[in-house]
Amino acid sequence: MAFSFFALSKNAWMRPLTYDHATVSIEVRPSASGVATIYD
């Protein structure tokens, strides 16, 4: 994947993941247990 919308770590990621390009903006916000990881 060129742009991952999940955390690349094993630990809980509690910060939002943000992608901005030209007129597109995507933000993935964590839940109480954090953003999804590659292990979920």
mmCIF file of the C-alpha atoms, coordinates in Angstrom:
data_MODEL
# 
_entry.id   MODEL 
# 
loop_
_atom_site.group_PDB 
_atom_site.id 
_atom_site.type_symbol 
_atom_site.label_atom_id 
_atom_site.label_alt_id 
_atom_site.label_comp_id 
_atom_site.label_asym_id 
_atom_site.label_entity_id 
_atom_site.label_seq_id 
_atom_site.pdbx_PDB_ins_code 
_atom_site.Cartn_x 
_atom_site.Cartn_y 
_atom_site.Cartn_z 
_atom_site.occupancy 
_atom_site.B_iso_or_equiv 
_atom_site.pdbx_formal_charge 
_atom_site.auth_seq_id 
_atom_site.auth_comp_id 
_atom_site.auth_asym_id 
_atom_site.auth_atom_id 
_atom_site.pdbx_PDB_model_num 
ATOM 1  C CA . MET A 1 1  ? 0.000   0.000  0.000  1.00 0.00 ? 1  MET A CA 1 
ATOM 2  C CA . ALA A 1 2  ? 1.312   3.392  -0.922 1.00 0.00 ? 2  ALA A CA 1 
ATOM 3  C CA . PHE A 1 3  ? -0.646  5.093  1.878  1.00 0.00 ? 3  PHE A CA 1 
ATOM 4  C CA . SER A 1 4  ? -1.406  3.060  4.975  1.00 0.00 ? 4  SER A CA 1 
ATOM 5  C CA . PHE A 1 5  ? -4.415  4.031  7.074  1.00 0.00 ? 5  PHE A CA 1 
ATOM 6  C CA . PHE A 1 6  ? -3.420  1.911  10.030 1.00 0.00 ? 6  PHE A CA 1 
ATOM 7  C CA . ALA A 1 7  ? -0.579  2.101  12.545 1.00 0.00 ? 7  ALA A CA 1 
ATOM 8  C CA . LEU A 1 8  ? 2.592   0.190  11.639 1.00 0.00 ? 8  LEU A CA 1 
ATOM 9  C CA . SER A 1 9  ? 3.521   -0.615 15.243 1.00 0.00 ? 9  SER A CA 1 
ATOM 10 C CA . LYS A 1 10 ? 2.571   -3.324 17.746 1.00 0.00 ? 10 LYS A CA 1 
ATOM 11 C CA . ASN A 1 11 ? 1.837   -0.780 20.476 1.00 0.00 ? 11 ASN A CA 1 
ATOM 12 C CA . ALA A 1 12 ? -1.399  1.182  20.780 1.00 0.00 ? 12 ALA A CA 1 
ATOM 13 C CA . TRP A 1 13 ? -1.298  4.282  18.542 1.00 0.00 ? 13 TRP A CA 1 
ATOM 14 C CA . MET A 1 14 ? -3.290  7.068  20.181 1.00 0.00 ? 14 MET A CA 1 
ATOM 15 C CA . ARG A 1 15 ? -2.654  9.938  17.747 1.00 0.00 ? 15 ARG A CA 1 
ATOM 16 C CA . PRO A 1 16 ? -4.786  10.567 14.645 1.00 0.00 ? 16 PRO A CA 1 
ATOM 17 C CA . LEU A 1 17 ? -3.367  9.437  11.286 1.00 0.00 ? 17 LEU A CA 1 
ATOM 18 C CA . THR A 1 18 ? -3.688  12.208 8.697  1.00 0.00 ? 18 THR A CA 1 
ATOM 19 C CA . TYR A 1 19 ? -3.309  12.175 4.905  1.00 0.00 ? 19 TYR A CA 1 
ATOM 20 C CA . ASP A 1 20 ? -3.387  15.391 2.865  1.00 0.00 ? 20 ASP A CA 1 
ATOM 21 C CA . HIS A 1 21 ? -2.962  15.637 -0.889 1.00 0.00 ? 21 HIS A CA 1 
ATOM 22 C CA . ALA A 1 22 ? -4.222  18.454 -3.119 1.00 0.00 ? 22 ALA A CA 1 
ATOM 23 C CA . THR A 1 23 ? -7.975  18.650 -2.378 1.00 0.00 ? 23 THR A CA 1 
ATOM 24 C CA . VAL A 1 24 ? -8.211  15.359 -0.436 1.00 0.00 ? 24 VAL A CA 1 
ATOM 25 C CA . SER A 1 25 ? -7.833  15.140 3.330  1.00 0.00 ? 25 SER A CA 1 
ATOM 26 C CA . ILE A 1 26 ? -8.382  11.958 5.362  1.00 0.00 ? 26 ILE A CA 1 
ATOM 27 C CA . GLU A 1 27 ? -8.048  11.657 9.130  1.00 0.00 ? 27 GLU A CA 1 
ATOM 28 C CA . VAL A 1 28 ? -8.294  8.372  11.040 1.00 0.00 ? 28 VAL A CA 1 
ATOM 29 C CA . ARG A 1 29 ? -9.020  9.033  14.715 1.00 0.00 ? 29 ARG A CA 1 
ATOM 30 C CA . PRO A 1 30 ? -8.272  6.500  17.454 1.00 0.00 ? 30 PRO A CA 1 
ATOM 31 C CA . SER A 1 31 ? -10.937 4.815  19.554 1.00 0.00 ? 31 SER A CA 1 
ATOM 32 C CA . ALA A 1 32 ? -10.441 4.156  23.266 1.00 0.00 ? 32 ALA A CA 1 
ATOM 33 C CA . SER A 1 33 ? -8.083  1.281  22.382 1.00 0.00 ? 33 SER A CA 1 
ATOM 34 C CA . GLY A 1 34 ? -6.222  3.187  19.638 1.00 0.00 ? 34 GLY A CA 1 
ATOM 35 C CA . VAL A 1 35 ? -5.980  3.151  15.831 1.00 0.00 ? 35 VAL A CA 1 
ATOM 36 C CA . ALA A 1 36 ? -6.063  -0.240 14.089 1.00 0.00 ? 36 ALA A CA 1 
ATOM 37 C CA . THR A 1 37 ? -2.618  -1.779 13.624 1.00 0.00 ? 37 THR A CA 1 
ATOM 38 C CA . ILE A 1 38 ? -1.266  -4.185 11.026 1.00 0.00 ? 38 ILE A CA 1 
ATOM 39 C CA . TYR A 1 39 ? -1.801  -6.949 13.614 1.00 0.00 ? 39 TYR A CA 1 
ATOM 40 C CA . ASP A 1 40 ? -5.592  -6.352 13.987 1.00 0.00 ? 40 ASP A CA 1 
# 
